[in-house]
Amino acid sequence: MTNETWTKKGLIIYPQINKKWMQSHAMIPTILYLQDNLYRVYFSGRDCHNRSIIGYAEFEILNHEINVLRYSDKPVLSIGDRGCFDDNGVTPSSIVVDKESIYMFYIGWNSGNSTTRMSLIAGLARSFNKGLTFDRVSKAPLLERTDREPYSILTAPFVLYSKTKKIYEMWYVSCEGWKNKDLPTYNIKYAYSSDCVNWTREGKICIDFLNKNETALARPYVLHENNLYKMWFSHKSLNQTYKIGYAESVDGINWKRINNNELSTGDIDQWDSDMVEYSCVFNHGDYKFMLYNGNEYGKNGIGYAVKNNIS
């Protein structure tokens, strides 16, 4: 169970208008450990056409403080070909390192139509140059629609390899329907794979709606430590913007929501005063670090919070 509250440290990653791939926003931080105190965080900026494109920043941690060192000059993954599921934007959601390469699971954006405003489908890319650039494993989606999951939001996959089960495990966002053109409802489900590419989905709901007003459960981020699965996720309702929640599980499949307000919003007029969302949590030394977005889905950038790692 999580312990004392997080200490917010402020914004650290900002849009860089001198870089074409991030004229605005820095959305959905996704971490890769490099070495020693060095990390790379992938995220999506938006270009001049408001399309999400993936690049990164690198930072070091000294005395529990994050110091950003550099931003990528070019994207590591650009939008897909016209007519593909990701032709209107790409956003990272998970990184998996294997012996030969690095996998990036990502969100593919597609413009909506007369009945729904958007389509968000998961994709998979792979890097053989230590994560400096990625190529698509396939131009087709990683998660296809099925009779059980017929809606065009199957996205934001987070993946871990289980040494005990000897499988890859995935927690992903799955649409349950649309209340109207602008309001989909989606929860978090579970899948598994032996090869990171072909996934078995049995419709198992991990995090479901608390009540009829809750409409969205988004961006799962999972750690497995001390024989316990720990998930941070975003949730919102008809009368509430995104908040960050926390849940626990013994088996990674059956979850209990522990805290629905894991990180509080900021003071009035602050960059995170209206909403906090899309958390990315990792351990460094004796502390946990949380990277997250604030108002307007990362328009101002990425901030972070820390807390002692005693649990």
Contacts in CASP RR format, 6 or more apart in sequence:
PFRMAT RR
TARGET T0000
AUTHOR 0000-0000-0000
METHOD contacts of the structure
MODEL  1
MTNETWTKKGLIIYPQINKKWMQSHAMIPTILYLQDNLYRVYFSGRDCHN
RSIIGYAEFEILNHEINVLRYSDKPVLSIGDRGCFDDNGVTPSSIVVDKE
SIYMFYIGWNSGNSTTRMSLIAGLARSFNKGLTFDRVSKAPLLERTDREP
YSILTAPFVLYSKTKKIYEMWYVSCEGWKNKDLPTYNIKYAYSSDCVNWT
REGKICIDFLNKNETALARPYVLHENNLYKMWFSHKSLNQTYKIGYAESV
DGINWKRINNNELSTGDIDQWDSDMVEYSCVFNHGDYKFMLYNGNEYGKN
GIGYAVKNNIS
1 248 0 8 1.000
1 258 0 8 1.000
1 311 0 8 1.000
2 230 0 8 1.000
2 246 0 8 1.000
2 258 0 8 1.000
2 259 0 8 1.000
2 262 0 8 1.000
2 311 0 8 1.000
3 307 0 8 1.000
3 308 0 8 1.000
3 310 0 8 1.000
3 311 0 8 1.000
4 307 0 8 1.000
4 308 0 8 1.000
5 264 0 8 1.000
5 307 0 8 1.000
6 262 0 8 1.000
6 263 0 8 1.000
6 290 0 8 1.000
6 305 0 8 1.000
6 306 0 8 1.000
6 307 0 8 1.000
7 305 0 8 1.000
7 306 0 8 1.000
7 307 0 8 1.000
8 263 0 8 1.000
8 266 0 8 1.000
8 272 0 8 1.000
8 303 0 8 1.000
8 304 0 8 1.000
8 305 0 8 1.000
9 65 0 8 1.000
9 66 0 8 1.000
9 303 0 8 1.000
9 304 0 8 1.000
9 305 0 8 1.000
9 306 0 8 1.000
10 271 0 8 1.000
10 303 0 8 1.000
10 304 0 8 1.000
11 271 0 8 1.000
11 300 0 8 1.000
11 301 0 8 1.000
11 302 0 8 1.000
11 303 0 8 1.000
12 59 0 8 1.000
12 66 0 8 1.000
12 68 0 8 1.000
12 302 0 8 1.000
12 303 0 8 1.000
12 304 0 8 1.000
13 26 0 8 1.000
13 29 0 8 1.000
13 41 0 8 1.000
13 43 0 8 1.000
13 57 0 8 1.000
13 68 0 8 1.000
13 301 0 8 1.000
13 302 0 8 1.000
13 303 0 8 1.000
14 26 0 8 1.000
14 300 0 8 1.000
14 301 0 8 1.000
15 22 0 8 1.000
15 23 0 8 1.000
15 24 0 8 1.000
15 25 0 8 1.000
15 26 0 8 1.000
15 45 0 8 1.000
15 299 0 8 1.000
15 300 0 8 1.000
15 301 0 8 1.000
16 22 0 8 1.000
16 71 0 8 1.000
17 23 0 8 1.000
19 71 0 8 1.000
19 72 0 8 1.000
19 73 0 8 1.000
20 47 0 8 1.000
20 48 0 8 1.000
21 45 0 8 1.000
21 47 0 8 1.000
21 53 0 8 1.000
21 54 0 8 1.000
21 55 0 8 1.000
21 74 0 8 1.000
21 75 0 8 1.000
21 78 0 8 1.000
22 45 0 8 1.000
22 46 0 8 1.000
22 47 0 8 1.000
22 53 0 8 1.000
22 55 0 8 1.000
22 71 0 8 1.000
23 45 0 8 1.000
23 46 0 8 1.000
23 47 0 8 1.000
23 48 0 8 1.000
24 45 0 8 1.000
24 46 0 8 1.000
24 50 0 8 1.000
24 299 0 8 1.000
25 44 0 8 1.000
25 45 0 8 1.000
25 46 0 8 1.000
25 52 0 8 1.000
25 297 0 8 1.000
25 298 0 8 1.000
25 299 0 8 1.000
25 301 0 8 1.000
26 43 0 8 1.000
26 44 0 8 1.000
26 45 0 8 1.000
26 57 0 8 1.000
26 293 0 8 1.000
26 298 0 8 1.000
26 301 0 8 1.000
26 302 0 8 1.000
27 43 0 8 1.000
27 44 0 8 1.000
27 45 0 8 1.000
27 46 0 8 1.000
27 52 0 8 1.000
27 91 0 8 1.000
27 278 0 8 1.000
27 293 0 8 1.000
27 297 0 8 1.000
27 298 0 8 1.000
27 301 0 8 1.000
28 43 0 8 1.000
28 44 0 8 1.000
28 91 0 8 1.000
28 92 0 8 1.000
28 93 0 8 1.000
28 107 0 8 1.000
28 156 0 8 1.000
28 219 0 8 1.000
28 278 0 8 1.000
28 280 0 8 1.000
28 293 0 8 1.000
29 41 0 8 1.000
29 42 0 8 1.000
29 43 0 8 1.000
29 278 0 8 1.000
29 280 0 8 1.000
29 291 0 8 1.000
29 292 0 8 1.000
29 293 0 8 1.000
29 302 0 8 1.000
30 41 0 8 1.000
30 42 0 8 1.000
30 43 0 8 1.000
30 92 0 8 1.000
30 93 0 8 1.000
30 94 0 8 1.000
30 95 0 8 1.000
30 104 0 8 1.000
30 280 0 8 1.000
31 39 0 8 1.000
31 40 0 8 1.000
31 41 0 8 1.000
31 42 0 8 1.000
31 95 0 8 1.000
31 280 0 8 1.000
31 282 0 8 1.000
31 291 0 8 1.000
32 39 0 8 1.000
32 40 0 8 1.000
32 41 0 8 1.000
32 42 0 8 1.000
32 95 0 8 1.000
32 97 0 8 1.000
32 102 0 8 1.000
32 131 0 8 1.000
33 39 0 8 1.000
33 282 0 8 1.000
34 40 0 8 1.000
34 58 0 8 1.000
37 60 0 8 1.000
37 61 0 8 1.000
37 62 0 8 1.000
37 284 0 8 1.000
38 58 0 8 1.000
38 59 0 8 1.000
38 60 0 8 1.000
39 58 0 8 1.000
39 59 0 8 1.000
39 60 0 8 1.000
39 61 0 8 1.000
39 282 0 8 1.000
40 56 0 8 1.000
40 57 0 8 1.000
40 58 0 8 1.000
40 131 0 8 1.000
41 56 0 8 1.000
41 57 0 8 1.000
41 58 0 8 1.000
41 59 0 8 1.000
41 280 0 8 1.000
41 291 0 8 1.000
41 302 0 8 1.000
42 54 0 8 1.000
42 55 0 8 1.000
42 56 0 8 1.000
42 76 0 8 1.000
42 92 0 8 1.000
42 95 0 8 1.000
42 104 0 8 1.000
43 54 0 8 1.000
43 55 0 8 1.000
43 56 0 8 1.000
43 57 0 8 1.000
43 91 0 8 1.000
43 92 0 8 1.000
43 302 0 8 1.000
44 52 0 8 1.000
44 53 0 8 1.000
44 54 0 8 1.000
44 55 0 8 1.000
44 89 0 8 1.000
44 90 0 8 1.000
44 91 0 8 1.000
44 92 0 8 1.000
45 52 0 8 1.000
45 53 0 8 1.000
45 54 0 8 1.000
45 55 0 8 1.000
46 52 0 8 1.000
46 53 0 8 1.000
47 53 0 8 1.000
51 79 0 8 1.000
51 88 0 8 1.000
51 89 0 8 1.000
51 109 0 8 1.000
52 89 0 8 1.000
52 90 0 8 1.000
52 91 0 8 1.000
52 107 0 8 1.000
52 109 0 8 1.000
53 75 0 8 1.000
53 77 0 8 1.000
53 78 0 8 1.000
53 79 0 8 1.000
53 89 0 8 1.000
53 90 0 8 1.000
54 75 0 8 1.000
54 76 0 8 1.000
54 77 0 8 1.000
54 78 0 8 1.000
54 90 0 8 1.000
54 91 0 8 1.000
54 92 0 8 1.000
54 104 0 8 1.000
54 106 0 8 1.000
54 134 0 8 1.000
55 71 0 8 1.000
55 72 0 8 1.000
55 74 0 8 1.000
55 75 0 8 1.000
55 76 0 8 1.000
55 77 0 8 1.000
56 71 0 8 1.000
56 72 0 8 1.000
56 76 0 8 1.000
57 68 0 8 1.000
57 69 0 8 1.000
57 70 0 8 1.000
57 71 0 8 1.000
57 72 0 8 1.000
58 68 0 8 1.000
58 69 0 8 1.000
58 70 0 8 1.000
59 66 0 8 1.000
59 67 0 8 1.000
59 68 0 8 1.000
59 69 0 8 1.000
60 66 0 8 1.000
60 67 0 8 1.000
60 69 0 8 1.000
61 67 0 8 1.000
61 284 0 8 1.000
61 289 0 8 1.000
64 287 0 8 1.000
64 306 0 8 1.000
66 289 0 8 1.000
66 304 0 8 1.000
76 104 0 8 1.000
76 127 0 8 1.000
76 131 0 8 1.000
76 132 0 8 1.000
76 133 0 8 1.000
76 134 0 8 1.000
77 90 0 8 1.000
77 92 0 8 1.000
77 104 0 8 1.000
77 106 0 8 1.000
77 125 0 8 1.000
77 133 0 8 1.000
77 134 0 8 1.000
77 136 0 8 1.000
78 90 0 8 1.000
79 86 0 8 1.000
79 87 0 8 1.000
79 88 0 8 1.000
79 89 0 8 1.000
79 90 0 8 1.000
80 86 0 8 1.000
80 87 0 8 1.000
80 89 0 8 1.000
80 90 0 8 1.000
80 136 0 8 1.000
80 139 0 8 1.000
81 87 0 8 1.000
81 139 0 8 1.000
84 139 0 8 1.000
85 108 0 8 1.000
85 110 0 8 1.000
85 119 0 8 1.000
85 121 0 8 1.000
85 123 0 8 1.000
85 140 0 8 1.000
85 141 0 8 1.000
86 106 0 8 1.000
86 108 0 8 1.000
86 109 0 8 1.000
86 110 0 8 1.000
86 121 0 8 1.000
86 123 0 8 1.000
87 110 0 8 1.000
88 108 0 8 1.000
88 109 0 8 1.000
88 110 0 8 1.000
88 111 0 8 1.000
89 108 0 8 1.000
89 109 0 8 1.000
90 106 0 8 1.000
90 107 0 8 1.000
90 108 0 8 1.000
90 109 0 8 1.000
91 106 0 8 1.000
91 107 0 8 1.000
91 108 0 8 1.000
91 109 0 8 1.000
92 104 0 8 1.000
92 105 0 8 1.000
92 106 0 8 1.000
92 107 0 8 1.000
93 105 0 8 1.000
93 106 0 8 1.000
93 107 0 8 1.000
93 122 0 8 1.000
93 155 0 8 1.000
93 156 0 8 1.000
93 157 0 8 1.000
93 158 0 8 1.000
93 219 0 8 1.000
94 104 0 8 1.000
94 105 0 8 1.000
94 157 0 8 1.000
94 158 0 8 1.000
94 159 0 8 1.000
95 102 0 8 1.000
95 103 0 8 1.000
95 104 0 8 1.000
95 105 0 8 1.000
96 102 0 8 1.000
96 103 0 8 1.000
96 105 0 8 1.000
96 159 0 8 1.000
96 160 0 8 1.000
96 161 0 8 1.000
96 168 0 8 1.000
96 196 0 8 1.000
97 103 0 8 1.000
98 196 0 8 1.000
100 128 0 8 1.000
101 126 0 8 1.000
101 127 0 8 1.000
101 128 0 8 1.000
102 126 0 8 1.000
102 127 0 8 1.000
102 130 0 8 1.000
102 131 0 8 1.000
102 134 0 8 1.000
103 124 0 8 1.000
103 125 0 8 1.000
103 126 0 8 1.000
103 127 0 8 1.000
103 137 0 8 1.000
103 159 0 8 1.000
103 196 0 8 1.000
104 124 0 8 1.000
104 125 0 8 1.000
104 126 0 8 1.000
104 127 0 8 1.000
104 131 0 8 1.000
104 134 0 8 1.000
105 122 0 8 1.000
105 123 0 8 1.000
105 124 0 8 1.000
105 142 0 8 1.000
105 157 0 8 1.000
105 158 0 8 1.000
105 159 0 8 1.000
105 170 0 8 1.000
106 122 0 8 1.000
106 123 0 8 1.000
106 124 0 8 1.000
106 125 0 8 1.000
107 120 0 8 1.000
107 121 0 8 1.000
107 122 0 8 1.000
107 123 0 8 1.000
107 155 0 8 1.000
107 156 0 8 1.000
108 120 0 8 1.000
108 121 0 8 1.000
108 122 0 8 1.000
108 123 0 8 1.000
108 141 0 8 1.000
108 155 0 8 1.000
109 118 0 8 1.000
109 119 0 8 1.000
109 120 0 8 1.000
110 118 0 8 1.000
110 119 0 8 1.000
110 120 0 8 1.000
110 121 0 8 1.000
110 152 0 8 1.000
111 118 0 8 1.000
111 119 0 8 1.000
112 118 0 8 1.000
112 119 0 8 1.000
114 181 0 8 1.000
115 178 0 8 1.000
115 181 0 8 1.000
116 152 0 8 1.000
116 178 0 8 1.000
116 181 0 8 1.000
116 184 0 8 1.000
117 181 0 8 1.000
117 182 0 8 1.000
118 153 0 8 1.000
119 152 0 8 1.000
119 153 0 8 1.000
120 152 0 8 1.000
120 153 0 8 1.000
120 154 0 8 1.000
120 155 0 8 1.000
120 156 0 8 1.000
120 173 0 8 1.000
121 141 0 8 1.000
121 142 0 8 1.000
121 143 0 8 1.000
121 152 0 8 1.000
121 153 0 8 1.000
121 154 0 8 1.000
121 155 0 8 1.000
122 141 0 8 1.000
122 142 0 8 1.000
122 143 0 8 1.000
122 154 0 8 1.000
122 155 0 8 1.000
122 156 0 8 1.000
122 157 0 8 1.000
122 172 0 8 1.000
123 136 0 8 1.000
123 137 0 8 1.000
123 138 0 8 1.000
123 141 0 8 1.000
123 142 0 8 1.000
123 143 0 8 1.000
123 157 0 8 1.000
124 136 0 8 1.000
124 137 0 8 1.000
124 138 0 8 1.000
124 142 0 8 1.000
124 196 0 8 1.000
124 197 0 8 1.000
125 134 0 8 1.000
125 135 0 8 1.000
125 136 0 8 1.000
125 137 0 8 1.000
126 134 0 8 1.000
126 135 0 8 1.000
126 136 0 8 1.000
126 137 0 8 1.000
127 133 0 8 1.000
127 134 0 8 1.000
127 135 0 8 1.000
137 197 0 8 1.000
141 154 0 8 1.000
142 157 0 8 1.000
142 197 0 8 1.000
142 199 0 8 1.000
143 154 0 8 1.000
143 155 0 8 1.000
143 157 0 8 1.000
143 172 0 8 1.000
143 191 0 8 1.000
143 199 0 8 1.000
143 201 0 8 1.000
144 154 0 8 1.000
145 151 0 8 1.000
145 152 0 8 1.000
145 154 0 8 1.000
146 201 0 8 1.000
148 201 0 8 1.000
148 203 0 8 1.000
149 174 0 8 1.000
149 175 0 8 1.000
149 201 0 8 1.000
149 203 0 8 1.000
151 174 0 8 1.000
151 175 0 8 1.000
151 176 0 8 1.000
151 177 0 8 1.000
151 178 0 8 1.000
151 184 0 8 1.000
152 175 0 8 1.000
153 173 0 8 1.000
153 174 0 8 1.000
153 175 0 8 1.000
153 184 0 8 1.000
153 186 0 8 1.000
154 172 0 8 1.000
154 173 0 8 1.000
154 174 0 8 1.000
154 175 0 8 1.000
155 172 0 8 1.000
155 173 0 8 1.000
156 172 0 8 1.000
156 173 0 8 1.000
156 218 0 8 1.000
156 219 0 8 1.000
156 220 0 8 1.000
157 170 0 8 1.000
157 171 0 8 1.000
157 172 0 8 1.000
157 191 0 8 1.000
158 170 0 8 1.000
158 171 0 8 1.000
158 172 0 8 1.000
158 219 0 8 1.000
158 220 0 8 1.000
158 221 0 8 1.000
158 222 0 8 1.000
159 168 0 8 1.000
159 169 0 8 1.000
159 170 0 8 1.000
159 196 0 8 1.000
160 168 0 8 1.000
160 169 0 8 1.000
160 222 0 8 1.000
160 224 0 8 1.000
161 167 0 8 1.000
161 168 0 8 1.000
161 169 0 8 1.000
162 168 0 8 1.000
162 169 0 8 1.000
162 224 0 8 1.000
165 192 0 8 1.000
167 192 0 8 1.000
167 193 0 8 1.000
167 194 0 8 1.000
168 192 0 8 1.000
168 193 0 8 1.000
168 194 0 8 1.000
168 195 0 8 1.000
168 196 0 8 1.000
169 190 0 8 1.000
169 191 0 8 1.000
169 192 0 8 1.000
169 252 0 8 1.000
170 190 0 8 1.000
170 191 0 8 1.000
170 192 0 8 1.000
170 193 0 8 1.000
170 199 0 8 1.000
171 188 0 8 1.000
171 189 0 8 1.000
171 190 0 8 1.000
171 206 0 8 1.000
171 220 0 8 1.000
171 222 0 8 1.000
171 231 0 8 1.000
172 188 0 8 1.000
172 189 0 8 1.000
172 191 0 8 1.000
172 220 0 8 1.000
173 186 0 8 1.000
173 187 0 8 1.000
173 188 0 8 1.000
173 189 0 8 1.000
173 217 0 8 1.000
173 218 0 8 1.000
173 219 0 8 1.000
173 220 0 8 1.000
174 186 0 8 1.000
174 187 0 8 1.000
174 188 0 8 1.000
174 189 0 8 1.000
174 203 0 8 1.000
175 184 0 8 1.000
175 185 0 8 1.000
175 186 0 8 1.000
176 185 0 8 1.000
176 186 0 8 1.000
176 187 0 8 1.000
177 184 0 8 1.000
177 185 0 8 1.000
177 186 0 8 1.000
178 184 0 8 1.000
178 185 0 8 1.000
179 185 0 8 1.000
179 215 0 8 1.000
183 215 0 8 1.000
184 215 0 8 1.000
184 216 0 8 1.000
185 209 0 8 1.000
185 215 0 8 1.000
185 216 0 8 1.000
186 216 0 8 1.000
186 217 0 8 1.000
186 218 0 8 1.000
187 205 0 8 1.000
187 206 0 8 1.000
187 207 0 8 1.000
187 208 0 8 1.000
187 209 0 8 1.000
187 217 0 8 1.000
188 205 0 8 1.000
188 206 0 8 1.000
188 207 0 8 1.000
188 217 0 8 1.000
188 218 0 8 1.000
188 220 0 8 1.000
188 231 0 8 1.000
188 233 0 8 1.000
189 201 0 8 1.000
189 203 0 8 1.000
189 204 0 8 1.000
189 205 0 8 1.000
189 206 0 8 1.000
190 202 0 8 1.000
190 203 0 8 1.000
190 204 0 8 1.000
190 205 0 8 1.000
190 206 0 8 1.000
190 252 0 8 1.000
190 253 0 8 1.000
191 199 0 8 1.000
191 200 0 8 1.000
191 201 0 8 1.000
191 202 0 8 1.000
192 199 0 8 1.000
192 200 0 8 1.000
193 199 0 8 1.000
193 200 0 8 1.000
204 253 0 8 1.000
206 220 0 8 1.000
206 231 0 8 1.000
206 247 0 8 1.000
206 249 0 8 1.000
206 252 0 8 1.000
206 253 0 8 1.000
206 254 0 8 1.000
206 255 0 8 1.000
207 217 0 8 1.000
207 220 0 8 1.000
207 231 0 8 1.000
207 233 0 8 1.000
207 247 0 8 1.000
207 255 0 8 1.000
207 257 0 8 1.000
208 217 0 8 1.000
209 215 0 8 1.000
209 217 0 8 1.000
210 235 0 8 1.000
210 257 0 8 1.000
210 260 0 8 1.000
211 237 0 8 1.000
213 237 0 8 1.000
213 238 0 8 1.000
213 239 0 8 1.000
213 240 0 8 1.000
214 235 0 8 1.000
214 236 0 8 1.000
214 237 0 8 1.000
215 236 0 8 1.000
215 237 0 8 1.000
215 238 0 8 1.000
216 234 0 8 1.000
216 235 0 8 1.000
216 236 0 8 1.000
216 237 0 8 1.000
216 242 0 8 1.000
217 233 0 8 1.000
217 234 0 8 1.000
217 235 0 8 1.000
218 233 0 8 1.000
218 234 0 8 1.000
218 235 0 8 1.000
218 236 0 8 1.000
218 242 0 8 1.000
218 277 0 8 1.000
218 278 0 8 1.000
219 233 0 8 1.000
219 234 0 8 1.000
219 277 0 8 1.000
219 278 0 8 1.000
219 279 0 8 1.000
220 231 0 8 1.000
220 232 0 8 1.000
220 233 0 8 1.000
221 231 0 8 1.000
221 232 0 8 1.000
221 233 0 8 1.000
221 279 0 8 1.000
221 280 0 8 1.000
221 281 0 8 1.000
222 229 0 8 1.000
222 230 0 8 1.000
222 231 0 8 1.000
222 232 0 8 1.000
222 252 0 8 1.000
223 229 0 8 1.000
223 230 0 8 1.000
223 281 0 8 1.000
223 282 0 8 1.000
223 283 0 8 1.000
224 230 0 8 1.000
225 283 0 8 1.000
226 311 0 8 1.000
227 250 0 8 1.000
228 248 0 8 1.000
228 249 0 8 1.000
228 250 0 8 1.000
229 248 0 8 1.000
229 249 0 8 1.000
229 250 0 8 1.000
229 251 0 8 1.000
229 252 0 8 1.000
229 255 0 8 1.000
230 246 0 8 1.000
230 247 0 8 1.000
230 248 0 8 1.000
230 281 0 8 1.000
231 246 0 8 1.000
231 247 0 8 1.000
231 248 0 8 1.000
231 249 0 8 1.000
231 255 0 8 1.000
232 244 0 8 1.000
232 245 0 8 1.000
232 246 0 8 1.000
232 262 0 8 1.000
232 279 0 8 1.000
232 281 0 8 1.000
232 290 0 8 1.000
233 244 0 8 1.000
233 245 0 8 1.000
233 246 0 8 1.000
233 247 0 8 1.000
233 279 0 8 1.000
234 242 0 8 1.000
234 243 0 8 1.000
234 244 0 8 1.000
234 245 0 8 1.000
234 277 0 8 1.000
234 278 0 8 1.000
234 279 0 8 1.000
235 242 0 8 1.000
235 243 0 8 1.000
235 244 0 8 1.000
235 245 0 8 1.000
235 260 0 8 1.000
236 242 0 8 1.000
236 243 0 8 1.000
236 275 0 8 1.000
241 274 0 8 1.000
241 275 0 8 1.000
242 275 0 8 1.000
242 276 0 8 1.000
242 277 0 8 1.000
242 278 0 8 1.000
243 260 0 8 1.000
243 261 0 8 1.000
243 262 0 8 1.000
243 263 0 8 1.000
243 265 0 8 1.000
243 275 0 8 1.000
243 276 0 8 1.000
243 277 0 8 1.000
244 261 0 8 1.000
244 262 0 8 1.000
244 263 0 8 1.000
244 276 0 8 1.000
244 277 0 8 1.000
244 279 0 8 1.000
244 292 0 8 1.000
245 257 0 8 1.000
245 259 0 8 1.000
245 260 0 8 1.000
245 261 0 8 1.000
245 262 0 8 1.000
246 257 0 8 1.000
246 258 0 8 1.000
246 259 0 8 1.000
246 262 0 8 1.000
247 255 0 8 1.000
247 256 0 8 1.000
247 257 0 8 1.000
247 258 0 8 1.000
248 255 0 8 1.000
248 256 0 8 1.000
248 258 0 8 1.000
249 255 0 8 1.000
249 256 0 8 1.000
262 279 0 8 1.000
263 276 0 8 1.000
263 279 0 8 1.000
263 290 0 8 1.000
263 292 0 8 1.000
263 305 0 8 1.000
264 276 0 8 1.000
265 272 0 8 1.000
265 273 0 8 1.000
265 274 0 8 1.000
265 275 0 8 1.000
265 276 0 8 1.000
266 272 0 8 1.000
266 273 0 8 1.000
266 276 0 8 1.000
267 273 0 8 1.000
271 294 0 8 1.000
271 295 0 8 1.000
271 300 0 8 1.000
271 301 0 8 1.000
271 303 0 8 1.000
272 292 0 8 1.000
272 293 0 8 1.000
272 294 0 8 1.000
272 295 0 8 1.000
272 303 0 8 1.000
273 295 0 8 1.000
274 294 0 8 1.000
274 295 0 8 1.000
274 296 0 8 1.000
275 294 0 8 1.000
275 295 0 8 1.000
276 292 0 8 1.000
276 293 0 8 1.000
276 294 0 8 1.000
277 292 0 8 1.000
277 293 0 8 1.000
277 294 0 8 1.000
277 297 0 8 1.000
278 292 0 8 1.000
278 293 0 8 1.000
278 297 0 8 1.000
278 298 0 8 1.000
279 290 0 8 1.000
279 291 0 8 1.000
279 292 0 8 1.000
280 290 0 8 1.000
280 291 0 8 1.000
280 292 0 8 1.000
281 288 0 8 1.000
281 289 0 8 1.000
281 290 0 8 1.000
281 291 0 8 1.000
282 288 0 8 1.000
282 289 0 8 1.000
283 289 0 8 1.000
283 309 0 8 1.000
285 309 0 8 1.000
286 308 0 8 1.000
286 309 0 8 1.000
286 310 0 8 1.000
287 306 0 8 1.000
287 307 0 8 1.000
287 308 0 8 1.000
287 309 0 8 1.000
288 306 0 8 1.000
288 307 0 8 1.000
288 308 0 8 1.000
288 309 0 8 1.000
289 304 0 8 1.000
289 305 0 8 1.000
289 306 0 8 1.000
290 304 0 8 1.000
290 305 0 8 1.000
290 306 0 8 1.000
291 302 0 8 1.000
291 303 0 8 1.000
291 304 0 8 1.000
292 302 0 8 1.000
292 303 0 8 1.000
292 304 0 8 1.000
292 305 0 8 1.000
293 301 0 8 1.000
293 302 0 8 1.000
293 303 0 8 1.000
294 300 0 8 1.000
294 301 0 8 1.000
294 303 0 8 1.000
END
